[in-house]
């Protein structure tokens, strides 16, 4: 079969789609001891800048599981963001696992060591071997600045490795976002529907079939003893989004009639 070269329009379309995945690392998340708070923040921020967050995985503090997940996600998506496992304790193994995923040595990075040594000296605390663990990263990694507690995250390839503590994760992410290639920003419309999902399932699917370029989601709600549904539509073209929104309203009106 003869392959044809992509047209400029097709190339532009491909470049406009930027995807991401998140890898949450930590036994404490899977055991329920700590509630995961970073995925929602990442999702909202990625949507705002036009990056399509396609997948979120949670794995335990298991080196092989982390390696497998990192390699699968970095091959599939434009960007990968990890949270957790870069602290000073023995079970903080993310740096080692990511290094092995890339086939790179993991060692104390000189600039990170200097930064941390200076901070602990200023605080009058010993720069212990445990604290030095926070300076370890793959050879050739680039720092992700941490304005909250100094200890940096790092970027290697398309993988951004960040802390699990929400305040630190969010601060690190703020430093990363300006470096990202962004895609088409999605606009959204929300439509109140007084009917439940069981009632709207088939007619709403028919609307989705007509507007395959618009993402349509339905979210059941309950308030003051009444059940209803919020229908949310997302798309990149405003005129098309408005057309689909009107089709949903007409669908609801037909059910009401």
N, C-alpha and C positions, 0 to 999 in steps of 0.2 A: 504494500500500500504506500502511495506517495504522500508525504506530508507536505502541507502548504504552510507558508510563513504566516505568522499572525499579522493581522492588519493593525495599523496604528490605533484604531478604535478598540480592538480587542486587547492590545497591550495596555492601553490606558485603563481599560476596565479592570484588568488583572492587578495593576498597580494600585487601583483605588480600594481594593479589598485588603484590609490588614486584619489579621487574626491573632488571637492570644489564647493562652491556657494558663491555669493556675495550679500549682502543686502545693498543697498544705501538708506540712510534715510535723508529726508529733503524736506519740502515744496518748498524751493528755487530751488531745482533741477526740480521738477515737473512743477513749474511755468515758468521755463526758465530764471529766474533771474541769476542763476549761471549754467554754463555748467559743466556737470559731466566729470571729468578727471581721476578718479581713476580706473575705470573698465578696461580700456585699459592697464594701467600699471600692474594691477594685472594679467590680462590675459597673457601678455607677460612673466611675471616672473614665473607664474605657469607652462606655457608651457616649459620654460627653465629648470625647475627642475623636470619635469615629473609628474605634478599634472594636472588632467583633470578638467578644469573649466567648469562645466556643465550648470550653470544657473546664471543669474544676475537679481535681482528684485529691483525695486525702489518703496518705500512707503513714504507716507507723515509722518509728525510729529504727528502720531496718535497712541496712546498706544496699542490699540487692534490690529491694523494692524501690528505693529512691533512684538507683541507677537505671532500672528498667523504665520507670515513669519519666525521668528526665530525657532519656534517649528517645522514647516514643513521642513525647510532646514536642521536643525541639525539632524533630523531623517533620512534624505535621503542621505546626503553626508558625506565624511570623515571630511571635514573642512568647516566652515562658516566664512566669513570675512565681517564685517560690517564697513561702513564709515558714519560719521556724527552723530550729536546729543549728543556729550559728552562735550560741552562747558559750559559756565557759565550762559547762559540765560534761561528764563522760559520755552522756547520751546525745550530745550535740555533734552529730556526725555528718551534717549536710555538706560542709566544705569538702570532706574526704570523699563522700559519695559522688558529688558533682565532678570533682577532679577525676575520679575513676571513669565516670561516664564519658568524659572527654579524652581519656587516656593521657592525663597530665599529672605531674607530681603536685603534691599539696604541701606547702611549707609556710612558715611565718614570713609575711610580706614586709620588707624593711620599713616602708613609710608607715604602714599600719602599726608596726611595733613602736616606732618613734612617737606617733600620736598617742597611743595608749600609755606608753611609759611616762610621757609628760603629764598626762591627766592624773595618773595614779600618784605621781610624785607631788603634784600640786595639792592633792587631797591627803597626802601623808600616808598613803596606803602602799603596801608591798605589791610589786608587779609579779605576782605568782605565776607559776606554770599554767594554772587553770585560766587566769586572766589572759595570758599570752595566746591561749587557744583562739581567742576572738580575732587574732591577727592572721590566722591561717586561711589561705585561699589558693586556688589553682595557679600554676605558673602562667604569667601573662594576663591575669585577670585585671580588670579596671575597677577602681573603688566606686561604690555607691555611698555618697556622703550620708552621715548620720548626725544631724544637728541636735538630736536629743541626748544621746549618750556616747557620742564619738565613735564607738566601735563600728567600722564600716561594713556594709554589705559589699557584694561584688557582682560584676557582669563578666560572663565569659561566653563568647559566641552570641546567641540570641537568648541566653538564659540570664535572668536577673534574680539574684539570691539575696533575700532580705529577711529581717528579723520577724519573729512571730508576735511580739508585743505590739498591739494595735497602734499605739501612739508612735512607735518607732517605725513600724511598717508604713504608716501613712506619710511620715516625714521623709522616709527614703523614697517612696513612690513619687512624692512631689519633686524630688530632684531628678528622677528618671524621666518623667513625662515629657519635659522639653526636648529630650534626645530621641524620642520615638517618631517613626514615620506614621502619620495618621491617615485615615481613610475618609470616605464619605461619611459625614455626620448624619445620623438618623434623627428624623423628627417623629413626634408621637402625638396621638390623639386618644383620648379616653372617652368611652361612651357608656353611660349608665343603662343597664338593662334590668327590668324588674323580674325577669324570668330566670330560672335555674339552668344549669348546664345541660341537664337532661332534656330540657325543652328546646334549647337553641342549638344543640349539637349538630343536627343534620342541616338546618338552614345556614348556620354559620360556616359549616364546611363548604357549602355551595358558594358562599361569598368568597371564601379563601381560594376556591378553584378558579374563580374569575379574576382574582388579583394575586397571582403567584409571586409578584414582586413586592408585595406588602406582607409583613409578618403580623399575624393576627393572633392574639392570645386572649383567653377568657379566664377570669379569676373569681371564684365564688366568694361571696361576702355574706356576713351575718351580723345584723345589728338590730337591737330592740325586738328580738323575736321574729324578725323577717329575714328571709333569704333572697339574695339578688346576685347579679353578676356584673362585674366591671369588664368591659371589653376594651382592650388596648391594641391600637394599630400602630405599627412603626414602618417608616419608609424613608427613602432618600429624596424622592421627588414630591414636592408639596402638592402639586395639582393631582397627581395620582393618589396620594394619601387622602386628600379631600374627597376624591371620587369614591374611594373604598369606604371612607367613614360614612358618607351619605348612603351607600349601599347597606351598611350595617344598620343605620337608623331606619331605612325603609324595611329591612327584615324585621326589626323589632315592631314597627308599626303594623306590619302584616300579622304578627303574632297577637298584638293587642286587639286587632280588629276581629 
